[in-house]
């Protein structure tokens, strides 16, 4: 009797999960991606250049990309660049930071599909020239 009941309970559980997942009305395929472009971030004289690429999965949209430059010595944010509803590529040159300064570059992207959010994060450390 137990040998028959266990597989039936497993099938019932799978059926309940499948029905619940289909009732949400959205199927998500793929993975939302956020990457630094080749050679980015790169140190410049007194600053840093940053370029990123985003690719939204099926049924998702990238709603915001935020790039921050943070002073590694103090932890203070030096500059922030925000793009709402960005295209596939976002780039920014941060200037006036100073020479030979170690900074952390962080990039945050928010992907959204209906009420589902999928945040992504990148970071790198660069020393300005």
C-alpha positions as CSV (number, residue, x, y, z in Angstrom):
1,X,0.0,0.0,0.0
2,X,2.8,2.5,0.9
3,X,4.6,1.7,-2.3
4,X,1.6,2.9,-4.2
5,X,0.8,6.0,-2.1
6,X,4.2,7.6,-2.1
7,X,4.5,7.9,-5.9
8,X,0.9,9.2,-6.0
9,X,1.7,11.8,-3.4
10,X,4.7,12.9,-5.4
11,X,2.7,13.2,-8.6
12,X,0.0,15.2,-6.7
13,X,2.6,17.6,-5.4
14,X,4.1,18.1,-8.8
15,X,0.6,18.7,-10.2
16,X,-0.2,21.3,-7.5
17,X,3.1,23.1,-8.2
18,X,2.5,23.0,-12.0
19,X,-1.0,24.4,-11.6
20,X,0.2,27.2,-9.3
21,X,3.1,28.1,-11.6
22,X,0.7,28.3,-14.6
23,X,-1.8,30.4,-12.7
24,X,0.9,33.1,-12.4
25,X,0.4,33.6,-16.1
26,X,4.0,34.2,-16.9
27,X,6.7,31.9,-18.0
28,X,10.3,33.0,-17.7
29,X,12.9,31.7,-20.1
30,X,16.6,32.6,-20.0
31,X,18.7,34.7,-17.7
32,X,18.9,38.4,-17.3
33,X,22.5,39.5,-17.9
34,X,24.6,42.4,-16.9
35,X,28.3,42.5,-17.9
36,X,31.2,44.9,-18.2
37,X,32.2,45.5,-21.8
38,X,35.6,44.4,-22.8
39,X,38.3,46.5,-21.2
40,X,35.9,48.2,-18.8
41,X,36.2,49.7,-16.4
42,X,39.4,51.5,-17.4
43,X,41.5,54.0,-15.6
44,X,41.9,57.4,-17.3
45,X,43.9,60.5,-16.2
46,X,42.0,61.6,-13.1
47,X,39.0,59.4,-13.7
48,X,37.5,56.1,-14.9
49,X,35.5,55.0,-18.0
50,X,32.8,52.5,-17.5
51,X,30.8,50.6,-20.1
52,X,28.2,47.8,-19.5
53,X,25.9,45.7,-21.6
54,X,22.5,44.4,-20.4
55,X,20.4,41.8,-21.9
56,X,16.9,41.1,-20.6
57,X,15.5,37.6,-20.6
58,X,12.2,36.8,-22.3
59,X,9.3,38.8,-20.7
60,X,11.7,41.0,-18.7
61,X,12.8,44.6,-19.2
62,X,15.8,46.4,-17.8
63,X,14.2,49.3,-16.0
64,X,17.3,51.0,-14.5
65,X,21.1,50.9,-14.5
66,X,23.0,52.7,-11.7
67,X,26.8,53.2,-11.9
68,X,28.7,54.4,-8.8
69,X,32.3,55.4,-8.3
70,X,33.3,54.9,-4.6
71,X,36.5,56.1,-3.0
72,X,38.1,52.9,-1.6
73,X,40.0,54.9,1.1
74,X,36.9,56.5,2.6
75,X,34.0,54.4,1.4
76,X,32.3,57.6,0.2
77,X,30.5,57.8,-3.1
78,X,32.3,60.1,-5.5
79,X,29.8,60.1,-8.3
80,X,26.6,58.3,-9.5
81,X,25.1,57.9,-12.9
82,X,21.5,56.6,-13.3
83,X,19.8,55.6,-16.6
84,X,16.1,54.7,-16.6
85,X,14.9,52.3,-19.3
86,X,18.4,51.9,-20.7
87,X,19.3,50.6,-24.1
88,X,21.5,47.5,-24.5
89,X,24.6,49.5,-23.7
90,X,25.4,52.2,-21.1
91,X,28.7,54.0,-20.8
92,X,29.9,56.9,-18.7
93,X,33.2,58.7,-18.3
94,X,33.8,59.9,-14.7
95,X,36.3,62.8,-14.5
96,X,37.8,65.0,-11.9
97,X,38.3,62.2,-9.4
98,X,42.1,62.8,-9.1
99,X,45.2,60.9,-10.0
100,X,46.4,57.7,-8.4
101,X,43.2,57.1,-6.5
102,X,41.8,53.7,-5.9
103,X,38.1,53.6,-6.6
104,X,35.5,50.9,-6.7
105,X,33.1,50.9,-9.6
106,X,29.7,49.3,-8.9
107,X,26.9,48.7,-11.4
108,X,23.4,47.8,-10.4
109,X,20.7,46.8,-12.8
110,X,17.0,46.1,-12.1
111,X,15.1,43.8,-14.4
112,X,11.4,43.5,-14.1
113,X,8.5,41.4,-15.5
114,X,5.2,42.4,-14.0
115,X,5.6,42.1,-10.2
116,X,8.8,40.0,-10.5
117,X,12.1,41.8,-10.0
118,X,15.6,40.5,-10.7
119,X,18.5,42.7,-9.5
120,X,22.0,42.2,-10.9
121,X,25.3,43.6,-9.5
122,X,28.8,44.1,-10.8
123,X,31.9,45.6,-9.1
124,X,35.5,46.2,-9.9
125,X,38.4,48.2,-8.4
126,X,40.4,50.6,-10.5
127,X,43.3,53.0,-9.7
128,X,43.1,56.2,-11.7
129,X,46.1,57.6,-13.5
